[in-house]
Amino acid sequence: MPQPRWVAKVKPEHRAQYPELRVEQWYDVVPLWPGLTQRMTNLSGERLTRVRIGRDYLTVRADHLEFRSARDEERDAAAVRGSGPAA
């Protein structure tokens, strides 16, 4: 059974710490290593998450991100595309 895909975006209050991330954009969460998405901690005990930014990756504190299932993101994007002006 494949693992669910997750996406994350930076919380507005942390935007200054991550100038490479846009607050309104959802980024793919990628494994820190195969099968592990959000369990690594730094020396301060903070949970870390790795997100894909184009062809690169950025490791971010997990509490600085908002998470959701990629399936939810795809459903919301389809709803926005389908809600054009009424004819």
PDB file with SEQRES, HELIX, SHEET and CRYST1 records, atoms N, CA, C and O in Angstrom:
SEQRES   1 A   87  MET PRO GLN PRO ARG TRP VAL ALA LYS VAL LYS PRO GLU          
SEQRES   2 A   87  HIS ARG ALA GLN TYR PRO GLU LEU ARG VAL GLU GLN TRP          
SEQRES   3 A   87  TYR ASP VAL VAL PRO LEU TRP PRO GLY LEU THR GLN ARG          
SEQRES   4 A   87  MET THR ASN LEU SER GLY GLU ARG LEU THR ARG VAL ARG          
SEQRES   5 A   87  ILE GLY ARG ASP TYR LEU THR VAL ARG ALA ASP HIS LEU          
SEQRES   6 A   87  GLU PHE ARG SER ALA ARG ASP GLU GLU ARG ASP ALA ALA          
SEQRES   7 A   87  ALA VAL ARG GLY SER GLY PRO ALA ALA                          
HELIX    1 AA1 PRO A   12  GLN A   17  5                                   6    
HELIX    2 AA2 ALA A   62  HIS A   64  5                                   3    
HELIX    3 AA3 ALA A   70  ARG A   81  1                                  12    
SHEET    1 AA1 3 TYR A  27  VAL A  30  0                                        
SHEET    2 AA1 3 TRP A   6  VAL A  10 -1                                        
SHEET    3 AA1 3 LEU A  65  SER A  69 -1                                        
SHEET    1 AA2 2 LEU A  48  ILE A  53  0                                        
SHEET    2 AA2 2 ASP A  56  ARG A  61 -1                                        
CRYST1    1.000    1.000    1.000  90.00  90.00  90.00 P 1           1          
ATOM      1  N   MET A   1       0.847  -1.183   0.000  1.00  0.00           N  
ATOM      2  CA  MET A   1       0.000   0.000   0.000  1.00  0.00           C  
ATOM      3  C   MET A   1       0.893   1.248   0.000  1.00  0.00           C  
ATOM      4  O   MET A   1       1.721   1.417   0.895  1.00  0.00           O  
ATOM      5  N   PRO A   2       0.725   2.122  -1.005  1.00  0.00           N  
ATOM      6  CA  PRO A   2       1.573   3.323  -1.060  1.00  0.00           C  
ATOM      7  C   PRO A   2       1.237   4.310   0.050  1.00  0.00           C  
ATOM      8  O   PRO A   2       0.095   4.405   0.499  1.00  0.00           O  
ATOM      9  N   GLN A   3       2.259   5.041   0.482  1.00  0.00           N  
ATOM     10  CA  GLN A   3       2.041   6.055   1.511  1.00  0.00           C  
ATOM     11  C   GLN A   3       1.286   7.236   0.923  1.00  0.00           C  
ATOM     12  O   GLN A   3       1.465   7.548  -0.254  1.00  0.00           O  
ATOM     13  N   PRO A   4       0.450   7.897   1.708  1.00  0.00           N  
ATOM     14  CA  PRO A   4      -0.249   9.075   1.191  1.00  0.00           C  
ATOM     15  C   PRO A   4       0.738  10.197   0.913  1.00  0.00           C  
ATOM     16  O   PRO A   4       1.741  10.345   1.611  1.00  0.00           O  
ATOM     17  N   ARG A   5       0.444  10.980  -0.105  1.00  0.00           N  
ATOM     18  CA  ARG A   5       1.257  12.153  -0.410  1.00  0.00           C  
ATOM     19  C   ARG A   5       0.769  13.310   0.426  1.00  0.00           C  
ATOM     20  O   ARG A   5      -0.431  13.467   0.649  1.00  0.00           O  
ATOM     21  N   TRP A   6       1.699  14.117   0.886  1.00  0.00           N  
ATOM     22  CA  TRP A   6       1.367  15.290   1.686  1.00  0.00           C  
ATOM     23  C   TRP A   6       1.940  16.533   1.021  1.00  0.00           C  
ATOM     24  O   TRP A   6       2.950  16.478   0.320  1.00  0.00           O  
ATOM     25  N   VAL A   7       1.273  17.647   1.259  1.00  0.00           N  
ATOM     26  CA  VAL A   7       1.770  18.948   0.824  1.00  0.00           C  
ATOM     27  C   VAL A   7       1.790  19.856   2.044  1.00  0.00           C  
ATOM     28  O   VAL A   7       1.092  19.615   3.029  1.00  0.00           O  
ATOM     29  N   ALA A   8       2.598  20.895   1.959  1.00  0.00           N  
ATOM     30  CA  ALA A   8       2.717  21.823   3.085  1.00  0.00           C  
ATOM     31  C   ALA A   8       2.964  23.228   2.550  1.00  0.00           C  
ATOM     32  O   ALA A   8       3.517  23.410   1.465  1.00  0.00           O  
ATOM     33  N   LYS A   9       2.541  24.217   3.336  1.00  0.00           N  
ATOM     34  CA  LYS A   9       2.878  25.605   3.014  1.00  0.00           C  
ATOM     35  C   LYS A   9       3.305  26.291   4.293  1.00  0.00           C  
ATOM     36  O   LYS A   9       2.890  25.922   5.391  1.00  0.00           O  
ATOM     37  N   VAL A  10       4.149  27.304   4.123  1.00  0.00           N  
ATOM     38  CA  VAL A  10       4.680  28.011   5.287  1.00  0.00           C  
ATOM     39  C   VAL A  10       3.563  28.852   5.912  1.00  0.00           C  
ATOM     40  O   VAL A  10       2.765  29.471   5.208  1.00  0.00           O  
ATOM     41  N   LYS A  11       3.524  28.859   7.231  1.00  0.00           N  
ATOM     42  CA  LYS A  11       2.546  29.691   7.943  1.00  0.00           C  
ATOM     43  C   LYS A  11       2.945  31.154   7.791  1.00  0.00           C  
ATOM     44  O   LYS A  11       4.135  31.469   7.805  1.00  0.00           O  
ATOM     45  N   PRO A  12       1.973  32.052   7.646  1.00  0.00           N  
ATOM     46  CA  PRO A  12       2.287  33.477   7.419  1.00  0.00           C  
ATOM     47  C   PRO A  12       3.226  34.079   8.463  1.00  0.00           C  
ATOM     48  O   PRO A  12       4.054  34.925   8.122  1.00  0.00           O  
ATOM     49  N   GLU A  13       3.118  33.667   9.712  1.00  0.00           N  
ATOM     50  CA  GLU A  13       3.960  34.255  10.749  1.00  0.00           C  
ATOM     51  C   GLU A  13       5.434  33.860  10.625  1.00  0.00           C  
ATOM     52  O   GLU A  13       6.286  34.432  11.306  1.00  0.00           O  
ATOM     53  N   HIS A  14       5.743  32.879   9.752  1.00  0.00           N  
ATOM     54  CA  HIS A  14       7.129  32.430   9.577  1.00  0.00           C  
ATOM     55  C   HIS A  14       7.683  32.771   8.197  1.00  0.00           C  
ATOM     56  O   HIS A  14       8.768  32.311   7.842  1.00  0.00           O  
ATOM     57  N   ARG A  15       6.963  33.566   7.417  1.00  0.00           N  
ATOM     58  CA  ARG A  15       7.391  33.855   6.035  1.00  0.00           C  
ATOM     59  C   ARG A  15       8.770  34.521   5.975  1.00  0.00           C  
ATOM     60  O   ARG A  15       9.522  34.266   5.034  1.00  0.00           O  
ATOM     61  N   ALA A  16       9.121  35.357   6.941  1.00  0.00           N  
ATOM     62  CA  ALA A  16      10.413  36.052   6.910  1.00  0.00           C  
ATOM     63  C   ALA A  16      11.590  35.080   7.058  1.00  0.00           C  
ATOM     64  O   ALA A  16      12.687  35.365   6.578  1.00  0.00           O  
ATOM     65  N   GLN A  17      11.375  33.944   7.713  1.00  0.00           N  
ATOM     66  CA  GLN A  17      12.449  32.976   7.915  1.00  0.00           C  
ATOM     67  C   GLN A  17      12.726  32.142   6.668  1.00  0.00           C  
ATOM     68  O   GLN A  17      13.790  31.534   6.550  1.00  0.00           O  
ATOM     69  N   TYR A  18      11.770  32.111   5.734  1.00  0.00           N  
ATOM     70  CA  TYR A  18      11.888  31.278   4.544  1.00  0.00           C  
ATOM     71  C   TYR A  18      11.564  32.103   3.300  1.00  0.00           C  
ATOM     72  O   TYR A  18      10.506  31.908   2.702  1.00  0.00           O  
ATOM     73  N   PRO A  19      12.450  33.025   2.891  1.00  0.00           N  
ATOM     74  CA  PRO A  19      12.150  33.885   1.745  1.00  0.00           C  
ATOM     75  C   PRO A  19      11.969  33.106   0.444  1.00  0.00           C  
ATOM     76  O   PRO A  19      11.362  33.617  -0.497  1.00  0.00           O  
ATOM     77  N   GLU A  20      12.487  31.873   0.375  1.00  0.00           N  
ATOM     78  CA  GLU A  20      12.347  31.074  -0.833  1.00  0.00           C  
ATOM     79  C   GLU A  20      10.971  30.414  -0.960  1.00  0.00           C  
ATOM     80  O   GLU A  20      10.646  29.866  -2.014  1.00  0.00           O  
ATOM     81  N   LEU A  21      10.165  30.460   0.096  1.00  0.00           N  
ATOM     82  CA  LEU A  21       8.822  29.870   0.079  1.00  0.00           C  
ATOM     83  C   LEU A  21       7.765  30.955  -0.011  1.00  0.00           C  
ATOM     84  O   LEU A  21       7.854  31.979   0.667  1.00  0.00           O  
ATOM     85  N   ARG A  22       6.758  30.727  -0.854  1.00  0.00           N  
ATOM     86  CA  ARG A  22       5.637  31.655  -0.957  1.00  0.00           C  
ATOM     87  C   ARG A  22       4.528  31.171  -0.031  1.00  0.00           C  
ATOM     88  O   ARG A  22       4.212  29.982  -0.011  1.00  0.00           O  
ATOM     89  N   VAL A  23       3.940  32.073   0.728  1.00  0.00           N  
ATOM     90  CA  VAL A  23       2.936  31.722   1.730  1.00  0.00           C  
ATOM     91  C   VAL A  23       1.706  31.064   1.110  1.00  0.00           C  
ATOM     92  O   VAL A  23       1.111  30.171   1.715  1.00  0.00           O  
ATOM     93  N   GLU A  24       1.323  31.494  -0.083  1.00  0.00           N  
ATOM     94  CA  GLU A  24       0.097  30.970  -0.688  1.00  0.00           C  
ATOM     95  C   GLU A  24       0.298  29.675  -1.465  1.00  0.00           C  
ATOM     96  O   GLU A  24      -0.679  29.088  -1.930  1.00  0.00           O  
ATOM     97  N   GLN A  25       1.527  29.216  -1.616  1.00  0.00           N  
ATOM     98  CA  GLN A  25       1.802  28.026  -2.423  1.00  0.00           C  
ATOM     99  C   GLN A  25       1.985  26.785  -1.563  1.00  0.00           C  
ATOM    100  O   GLN A  25       2.630  26.831  -0.515  1.00  0.00           O  
ATOM    101  N   TRP A  26       1.409  25.670  -2.018  1.00  0.00           N  
ATOM    102  CA  TRP A  26       1.578  24.373  -1.364  1.00  0.00           C  
ATOM    103  C   TRP A  26       2.754  23.663  -2.020  1.00  0.00           C  
ATOM    104  O   TRP A  26       2.866  23.647  -3.245  1.00  0.00           O  
ATOM    105  N   TYR A  27       3.630  23.077  -1.210  1.00  0.00           N  
ATOM    106  CA  TYR A  27       4.822  22.376  -1.683  1.00  0.00           C  
ATOM    107  C   TYR A  27       4.728  20.898  -1.313  1.00  0.00           C  
ATOM    108  O   TYR A  27       4.193  20.546  -0.262  1.00  0.00           O  
ATOM    109  N   ASP A  28       5.256  20.032  -2.193  1.00  0.00           N  
ATOM    110  CA  ASP A  28       5.282  18.599  -1.900  1.00  0.00           C  
ATOM    111  C   ASP A  28       6.207  18.322  -0.727  1.00  0.00           C  
ATOM    112  O   ASP A  28       7.325  18.834  -0.669  1.00  0.00           O  
ATOM    113  N   VAL A  29       5.733  17.507   0.204  1.00  0.00           N  
ATOM    114  CA  VAL A  29       6.578  17.026   1.303  1.00  0.00           C  
ATOM    115  C   VAL A  29       7.275  15.775   0.791  1.00  0.00           C  
ATOM    116  O   VAL A  29       6.622  14.850   0.307  1.00  0.00           O  
ATOM    117  N   VAL A  30       8.585  15.745   0.895  1.00  0.00           N  
ATOM    118  CA  VAL A  30       9.355  14.603   0.401  1.00  0.00           C  
ATOM    119  C   VAL A  30      10.038  13.919   1.579  1.00  0.00           C  
ATOM    120  O   VAL A  30      10.351  14.558   2.584  1.00  0.00           O  
ATOM    121  N   PRO A  31      10.267  12.617   1.445  1.00  0.00           N  
ATOM    122  CA  PRO A  31      10.895  11.894   2.562  1.00  0.00           C  
ATOM    123  C   PRO A  31      12.280  12.421   2.886  1.00  0.00           C  
ATOM    124  O   PRO A  31      13.059  12.761   1.995  1.00  0.00           O  
ATOM    125  N   LEU A  32      12.571  12.482   4.173  1.00  0.00           N  
ATOM    126  CA  LEU A  32      13.924  12.822   4.612  1.00  0.00           C  
ATOM    127  C   LEU A  32      14.868  11.708   4.175  1.00  0.00           C  
ATOM    128  O   LEU A  32      16.017  11.963   3.814  1.00  0.00           O  
ATOM    129  N   TRP A  33      14.381  10.485   4.209  1.00  0.00           N  
ATOM    130  CA  TRP A  33      14.973   9.314   3.570  1.00  0.00           C  
ATOM    131  C   TRP A  33      13.808   8.378   3.319  1.00  0.00           C  
ATOM    132  O   TRP A  33      12.737   8.608   3.880  1.00  0.00           O  
ATOM    133  N   PRO A  34      13.947   7.340   2.517  1.00  0.00           N  
ATOM    134  CA  PRO A  34      12.785   6.542   2.103  1.00  0.00           C  
ATOM    135  C   PRO A  34      11.875   6.125   3.266  1.00  0.00           C  
ATOM    136  O   PRO A  34      12.310   5.496   4.231  1.00  0.00           O  
ATOM    137  N   GLY A  35      10.605   6.498   3.137  1.00  0.00           N  
ATOM    138  CA  GLY A  35       9.600   6.121   4.124  1.00  0.00           C  
ATOM    139  C   GLY A  35       9.475   7.060   5.308  1.00  0.00           C  
ATOM    140  O   GLY A  35       8.573   6.875   6.126  1.00  0.00           O  
ATOM    141  N   LEU A  36      10.328   8.049   5.438  1.00  0.00           N  
ATOM    142  CA  LEU A  36      10.312   8.928   6.601  1.00  0.00           C  
ATOM    143  C   LEU A  36      10.041  10.358   6.152  1.00  0.00           C  
ATOM    144  O   LEU A  36      10.867  10.960   5.467  1.00  0.00           O  
ATOM    145  N   THR A  37       8.873  10.911   6.537  1.00  0.00           N  
ATOM    146  CA  THR A  37       8.528  12.248   6.067  1.00  0.00           C  
ATOM    147  C   THR A  37       8.630  13.327   7.131  1.00  0.00           C  
ATOM    148  O   THR A  37       8.943  14.471   6.804  1.00  0.00           O  
ATOM    149  N   GLN A  38       8.373  12.997   8.409  1.00  0.00           N  
ATOM    150  CA  GLN A  38       8.322  14.081   9.396  1.00  0.00           C  
ATOM    151  C   GLN A  38       8.731  13.608  10.782  1.00  0.00           C  
ATOM    152  O   GLN A  38       8.033  13.909  11.751  1.00  0.00           O  
ATOM    153  N   ARG A  39       9.806  12.898  10.911  1.00  0.00           N  
ATOM    154  CA  ARG A  39      10.181  12.385  12.218  1.00  0.00           C  
ATOM    155  C   ARG A  39      11.570  12.786  12.660  1.00  0.00           C  
ATOM    156  O   ARG A  39      11.925  12.611  13.825  1.00  0.00           O  
ATOM    157  N   MET A  40      12.357  13.319  11.752  1.00  0.00           N  
ATOM    158  CA  MET A  40      13.721  13.703  12.122  1.00  0.00           C  
ATOM    159  C   MET A  40      13.674  14.936  13.026  1.00  0.00           C  
ATOM    160  O   MET A  40      12.820  15.806  12.853  1.00  0.00           O  
ATOM    161  N   THR A  41      14.576  15.002  13.970  1.00  0.00           N  
ATOM    162  CA  THR A  41      14.660  16.180  14.830  1.00  0.00           C  
ATOM    163  C   THR A  41      16.081  16.732  14.775  1.00  0.00           C  
ATOM    164  O   THR A  41      17.040  16.002  14.524  1.00  0.00           O  
ATOM    165  N   ASN A  42      16.194  18.035  15.015  1.00  0.00           N  
ATOM    166  CA  ASN A  42      17.521  18.637  15.089  1.00  0.00           C  
ATOM    167  C   ASN A  42      18.030  18.538  16.524  1.00  0.00           C  
ATOM    168  O   ASN A  42      17.374  17.924  17.366  1.00  0.00           O  
ATOM    169  N   LEU A  43      19.176  19.127  16.814  1.00  0.00           N  
ATOM    170  CA  LEU A  43      19.751  19.014  18.159  1.00  0.00           C  
ATOM    171  C   LEU A  43      18.903  19.694  19.230  1.00  0.00           C  
ATOM    172  O   LEU A  43      19.048  19.390  20.414  1.00  0.00           O  
ATOM    173  N   SER A  44      18.025  20.605  18.833  1.00  0.00           N  
ATOM    174  CA  SER A  44      17.135  21.276  19.791  1.00  0.00           C  
ATOM    175  C   SER A  44      15.844  20.499  20.014  1.00  0.00           C  
ATOM    176  O   SER A  44      14.996  20.925  20.799  1.00  0.00           O  
ATOM    177  N   GLY A  45      15.683  19.355  19.329  1.00  0.00           N  
ATOM    178  CA  GLY A  45      14.486  18.542  19.498  1.00  0.00           C  
ATOM    179  C   GLY A  45      13.319  18.992  18.635  1.00  0.00           C  
ATOM    180  O   GLY A  45      12.192  18.541  18.841  1.00  0.00           O  
ATOM    181  N   GLU A  46      13.571  19.877  17.667  1.00  0.00           N  
ATOM    182  CA  GLU A  46      12.503  20.371  16.790  1.00  0.00           C  
ATOM    183  C   GLU A  46      12.307  19.398  15.628  1.00  0.00           C  
ATOM    184  O   GLU A  46      13.278  18.953  15.015  1.00  0.00           O  
ATOM    185  N   ARG A  47      11.046  19.068  15.328  1.00  0.00           N  
ATOM    186  CA  ARG A  47      10.755  18.175  14.216  1.00  0.00           C  
ATOM    187  C   ARG A  47      10.992  18.897  12.901  1.00  0.00           C  
ATOM    188  O   ARG A  47      10.649  20.070  12.754  1.00  0.00           O  
ATOM    189  N   LEU A  48      11.579  18.190  11.949  1.00  0.00           N  
ATOM    190  CA  LEU A  48      11.920  18.772  10.658  1.00  0.00           C  
ATOM    191  C   LEU A  48      11.156  18.096   9.530  1.00  0.00           C  
ATOM    192  O   LEU A  48      10.802  16.921   9.625  1.00  0.00           O  
ATOM    193  N   THR A  49      10.907  18.838   8.474  1.00  0.00           N  
ATOM    194  CA  THR A  49      10.237  18.349   7.278  1.00  0.00           C  
ATOM    195  C   THR A  49      11.008  18.860   6.074  1.00  0.00           C  
ATOM    196  O   THR A  49      11.549  19.966   6.099  1.00  0.00           O  
ATOM    197  N   ARG A  50      11.057  18.061   5.029  1.00  0.00           N  
ATOM    198  CA  ARG A  50      11.731  18.476   3.797  1.00  0.00           C  
ATOM    199  C   ARG A  50      10.680  18.708   2.726  1.00  0.00           C  
ATOM    200  O   ARG A  50       9.831  17.849   2.485  1.00  0.00           O  
ATOM    201  N   VAL A  51      10.736  19.869   2.083  1.00  0.00           N  
ATOM    202  CA  VAL A  51       9.799  20.195   1.013  1.00  0.00           C  
ATOM    203  C   VAL A  51      10.570  20.389  -0.292  1.00  0.00           C  
ATOM    204  O   VAL A  51      11.733  20.795  -0.299  1.00  0.00           O  
ATOM    205  N   ARG A  52       9.885  20.087  -1.393  1.00  0.00           N  
ATOM    206  CA  ARG A  52      10.482  20.249  -2.719  1.00  0.00           C  
ATOM    207  C   ARG A  52      10.176  21.644  -3.239  1.00  0.00           C  
ATOM    208  O   ARG A  52       9.020  22.064  -3.280  1.00  0.00           O  
ATOM    209  N   ILE A  53      11.231  22.362  -3.638  1.00  0.00           N  
ATOM    210  CA  ILE A  53      11.071  23.693  -4.237  1.00  0.00           C  
ATOM    211  C   ILE A  53      11.670  23.593  -5.634  1.00  0.00           C  
ATOM    212  O   ILE A  53      12.885  23.695  -5.801  1.00  0.00           O  
ATOM    213  N   GLY A  54      10.830  23.395  -6.623  1.00  0.00           N  
ATOM    214  CA  GLY A  54      11.341  23.208  -7.979  1.00  0.00           C  
ATOM    215  C   GLY A  54      12.179  21.950  -8.043  1.00  0.00           C  
ATOM    216  O   GLY A  54      11.679  20.856  -7.782  1.00  0.00           O  
ATOM    217  N   ARG A  55      13.456  22.092  -8.389  1.00  0.00           N  
ATOM    218  CA  ARG A  55      14.353  20.928  -8.456  1.00  0.00           C  
ATOM    219  C   ARG A  55      15.181  20.770  -7.192  1.00  0.00           C  
ATOM    220  O   ARG A  55      15.973  19.833  -7.096  1.00  0.00           O  
ATOM    221  N   ASP A  56      15.022  21.650  -6.231  1.00  0.00           N  
ATOM    222  CA  ASP A  56      15.779  21.606  -4.981  1.00  0.00           C  
ATOM    223  C   ASP A  56      14.873  21.213  -3.818  1.00  0.00           C  
ATOM    224  O   ASP A  56      13.667  21.033  -3.982  1.00  0.00           O  
ATOM    225  N   TYR A  57      15.478  21.086  -2.649  1.00  0.00           N  
ATOM    226  CA  TYR A  57      14.762  20.738  -1.427  1.00  0.00           C  
ATOM    227  C   TYR A  57      15.142  21.718  -0.329  1.00  0.00           C  
ATOM    228  O   TYR A  57      16.229  22.294  -0.337  1.00  0.00           O  
ATOM    229  N   LEU A  58      14.239  21.894   0.602  1.00  0.00           N  
ATOM    230  CA  LEU A  58      14.504  22.753   1.745  1.00  0.00           C  
ATOM    231  C   LEU A  58      14.010  22.032   2.994  1.00  0.00           C  
ATOM    232  O   LEU A  58      12.884  21.536   3.023  1.00  0.00           O  
ATOM    233  N   THR A  59      14.842  21.972   4.015  1.00  0.00           N  
ATOM    234  CA  THR A  59      14.450  21.381   5.287  1.00  0.00           C  
ATOM    235  C   THR A  59      13.937  22.498   6.182  1.00  0.00           C  
ATOM    236  O   THR A  59      14.619  23.501   6.397  1.00  0.00           O  
ATOM    237  N   VAL A  60      12.721  22.314   6.704  1.00  0.00           N  
ATOM    238  CA  VAL A  60      11.997  23.350   7.439  1.00  0.00           C  
ATOM    239  C   VAL A  60      11.497  22.756   8.746  1.00  0.00           C  
ATOM    240  O   VAL A  60      11.192  21.565   8.815  1.00  0.00           O  
ATOM    241  N   ARG A  61      11.412  23.576   9.776  1.00  0.00           N  
ATOM    242  CA  ARG A  61      10.786  23.111  11.030  1.00  0.00           C  
ATOM    243  C   ARG A  61       9.327  22.793  10.759  1.00  0.00           C  
ATOM    244  O   ARG A  61       8.608  23.607  10.181  1.00  0.00           O  
ATOM    245  N   ALA A  62       8.889  21.625  11.170  1.00  0.00           N  
ATOM    246  CA  ALA A  62       7.528  21.178  10.893  1.00  0.00           C  
ATOM    247  C   ALA A  62       6.479  22.105  11.500  1.00  0.00           C  
ATOM    248  O   ALA A  62       5.409  22.280  10.917  1.00  0.00           O  
ATOM    249  N   ASP A  63       6.762  22.703  12.659  1.00  0.00           N  
ATOM    250  CA  ASP A  63       5.761  23.581  13.281  1.00  0.00           C  
ATOM    251  C   ASP A  63       5.647  24.927  12.563  1.00  0.00           C  
ATOM    252  O   ASP A  63       4.790  25.736  12.919  1.00  0.00           O  
ATOM    253  N   HIS A  64       6.489  25.182  11.561  1.00  0.00           N  
ATOM    254  CA  HIS A  64       6.398  26.403  10.763  1.00  0.00           C  
ATOM    255  C   HIS A  64       5.562  26.184   9.504  1.00  0.00           C  
ATOM    256  O   HIS A  64       5.394  27.095   8.694  1.00  0.00           O  
ATOM    257  N   LEU A  65       5.039  24.964   9.349  1.00  0.00           N  
ATOM    258  CA  LEU A  65       4.287  24.603   8.157  1.00  0.00           C  
ATOM    259  C   LEU A  65       2.857  24.193   8.497  1.00  0.00           C  
ATOM    260  O   LEU A  65       2.564  23.750   9.607  1.00  0.00           O  
ATOM    261  N   GLU A  66       1.991  24.351   7.527  1.00  0.00           N  
ATOM    262  CA  GLU A  66       0.619  23.846   7.584  1.00  0.00           C  
ATOM    263  C   GLU A  66       0.581  22.667   6.616  1.00  0.00           C  
ATOM    264  O   GLU A  66       1.036  22.795   5.480  1.00  0.00           O  
ATOM    265  N   PHE A  67       0.047  21.521   7.042  1.00  0.00           N  
ATOM    266  CA  PHE A  67       0.035  20.305   6.229  1.00  0.00           C  
ATOM    267  C   PHE A  67      -1.372  19.944   5.800  1.00  0.00           C  
ATOM    268  O   PHE A  67      -2.351  20.264   6.474  1.00  0.00           O  
ATOM    269  N   ARG A  68      -1.451  19.273   4.666  1.00  0.00           N  
ATOM    270  CA  ARG A  68      -2.706  18.673   4.226  1.00  0.00           C  
ATOM    271  C   ARG A  68      -2.380  17.571   3.243  1.00  0.00           C  
ATOM    272  O   ARG A  68      -1.277  17.503   2.701  1.00  0.00           O  
ATOM    273  N   SER A  69      -3.350  16.716   3.025  1.00  0.00           N  
ATOM    274  CA  SER A  69      -3.184  15.632   2.067  1.00  0.00           C  
ATOM    275  C   SER A  69      -3.133  16.219   0.660  1.00  0.00           C  
ATOM    276  O   SER A  69      -3.851  17.172   0.360  1.00  0.00           O  
ATOM    277  N   ALA A  70      -2.298  15.663  -0.197  1.00  0.00           N  
ATOM    278  CA  ALA A  70      -2.219  16.135  -1.583  1.00  0.00           C  
ATOM    279  C   ALA A  70      -3.559  15.921  -2.280  1.00  0.00           C  
ATOM    280  O   ALA A  70      -3.907  16.681  -3.183  1.00  0.00           O  
ATOM    281  N   ARG A  71      -4.304  14.916  -1.883  1.00  0.00           N  
ATOM    282  CA  ARG A  71      -5.627  14.654  -2.460  1.00  0.00           C  
ATOM    283  C   ARG A  71      -6.565  15.826  -2.181  1.00  0.00           C  
ATOM    284  O   ARG A  71      -7.331  16.224  -3.058  1.00  0.00           O  
ATOM    285  N   ASP A  72      -6.514  16.383  -0.969  1.00  0.00           N  
ATOM    286  CA  ASP A  72      -7.332  17.554  -0.634  1.00  0.00           C  
ATOM    287  C   ASP A  72      -6.936  18.753  -1.482  1.00  0.00           C  
ATOM    288  O   ASP A  72      -7.797  19.496  -1.953  1.00  0.00           O  
ATOM    289  N   GLU A  73      -5.639  18.944  -1.678  1.00  0.00           N  
ATOM    290  CA  GLU A  73      -5.150  20.065  -2.480  1.00  0.00           C  
ATOM    291  C   GLU A  73      -5.614  19.942  -3.927  1.00  0.00           C  
ATOM    292  O   GLU A  73      -6.026  20.931  -4.532  1.00  0.00           O  
ATOM    293  N   GLU A  74      -5.552  18.738  -4.483  1.00  0.00           N  
ATOM    294  CA  GLU A  74      -5.992  18.520  -5.865  1.00  0.00           C  
ATOM    295  C   GLU A  74      -7.485  18.773  -5.994  1.00  0.00           C  
ATOM    296  O   GLU A  74      -7.927  19.365  -6.978  1.00  0.00           O  
ATOM    297  N   ARG A  75      -8.268  18.336  -5.017  1.00  0.00           N  
ATOM    298  CA  ARG A  75      -9.719  18.552  -5.047  1.00  0.00           C  
ATOM    299  C   ARG A  75     -10.042  20.039  -4.992  1.00  0.00           C  
ATOM    300  O   ARG A  75     -10.905  20.510  -5.733  1.00  0.00           O  
ATOM    301  N   ASP A  76      -9.361  20.787  -4.123  1.00  0.00           N  
ATOM    302  CA  ASP A  76      -9.606  22.226  -4.016  1.00  0.00           C  
ATOM    303  C   ASP A  76      -9.183  22.957  -5.283  1.00  0.00           C  
ATOM    304  O   ASP A  76      -9.865  23.888  -5.712  1.00  0.00           O  
ATOM    305  N   ALA A  77      -8.078  22.555  -5.884  1.00  0.00           N  
ATOM    306  CA  ALA A  77      -7.621  23.205  -7.118  1.00  0.00           C  
ATOM    307  C   ALA A  77      -8.617  22.959  -8.246  1.00  0.00           C  
ATOM    308  O   ALA A  77      -8.881  23.856  -9.047  1.00  0.00           O  
ATOM    309  N   ALA A  78      -9.170  21.754  -8.313  1.00  0.00           N  
ATOM    310  CA  ALA A  78     -10.170  21.450  -9.344  1.00  0.00           C  
ATOM    311  C   ALA A  78     -11.427  22.266  -9.121  1.00  0.00           C  
ATOM    312  O   ALA A  78     -12.046  22.719 -10.083  1.00  0.00           O  
ATOM    313  N   ALA A  79     -11.814  22.461  -7.877  1.00  0.00           N  
ATOM    314  CA  ALA A  79     -13.016  23.267  -7.565  1.00  0.00           C  
ATOM    315  C   ALA A  79     -12.804  24.709  -7.986  1.00  0.00           C  
ATOM    316  O   ALA A  79     -13.727  25.337  -8.505  1.00  0.00           O  
ATOM    317  N   VAL A  80     -11.603  25.254  -7.774  1.00  0.00           N  
ATOM    318  CA  VAL A  80     -11.318  26.636  -8.157  1.00  0.00           C  
ATOM    319  C   VAL A  80     -11.345  26.767  -9.672  1.00  0.00           C  
ATOM    320  O   VAL A  80     -11.893  27.734 -10.200  1.00  0.00           O  
ATOM    321  N   ARG A  81     -10.754  25.794 -10.385  1.00  0.00           N  
ATOM    322  CA  ARG A  81     -10.759  25.842 -11.851  1.00  0.00           C  
ATOM    323  C   ARG A  81     -12.176  25.764 -12.392  1.00  0.00           C  
ATOM    324  O   ARG A  81     -12.490  26.401 -13.397  1.00  0.00           O  
ATOM    325  N   GLY A  82     -13.034  24.991 -11.737  1.00  0.00           N  
ATOM    326  CA  GLY A  82     -14.409  24.805 -12.206  1.00  0.00           C  
ATOM    327  C   GLY A  82     -15.359  25.902 -11.777  1.00  0.00           C  
ATOM    328  O   GLY A  82     -16.525  25.879 -12.170  1.00  0.00           O  
ATOM    329  N   SER A  83     -14.906  26.865 -10.985  1.00  0.00           N  
ATOM    330  CA  SER A  83     -15.812  27.909 -10.478  1.00  0.00           C  
ATOM    331  C   SER A  83     -15.618  29.225 -11.212  1.00  0.00           C  
ATOM    332  O   SER A  83     -15.591  30.290 -10.595  1.00  0.00           O  
ATOM    333  N   GLY A  84     -15.486  29.152 -12.519  1.00  0.00           N  
ATOM    334  CA  GLY A  84     -15.335  30.356 -13.324  1.00  0.00           C  
ATOM    335  C   GLY A  84     -16.632  31.152 -13.311  1.00  0.00           C  
ATOM    336  O   GLY A  84     -17.599  30.735 -12.674  1.00  0.00           O  
ATOM    337  N   PRO A  85     -16.673  32.286 -13.997  1.00  0.00           N  
ATOM    338  CA  PRO A  85     -17.881  33.122 -14.026  1.00  0.00           C  
ATOM    339  C   PRO A  85     -19.042  32.379 -14.675  1.00  0.00           C  
ATOM    340  O   PRO A  85     -18.872  31.646 -15.650  1.00  0.00           O  
ATOM    341  N   ALA A  86     -20.206  32.587 -14.113  1.00  0.00           N  
ATOM    342  CA  ALA A  86     -21.411  31.934 -14.639  1.00  0.00           C  
ATOM    343  C   ALA A  86     -21.799  32.573 -15.964  1.00  0.00           C  
ATOM    344  O   ALA A  86     -21.674  33.785 -16.141  1.00  0.00           O  
ATOM    345  N   ALA A  87     -22.275  31.741 -16.898  1.00  0.00           N  
ATOM    346  CA  ALA A  87     -22.657  32.259 -18.212  1.00  0.00           C  
ATOM    347  C   ALA A  87     -24.062  32.791 -18.202  1.00  0.00           C  
ATOM    348  O   ALA A  87     -24.549  33.267 -19.227  1.00  0.00           O  
TER     349      ALA A  87                                                      
END                                                                             
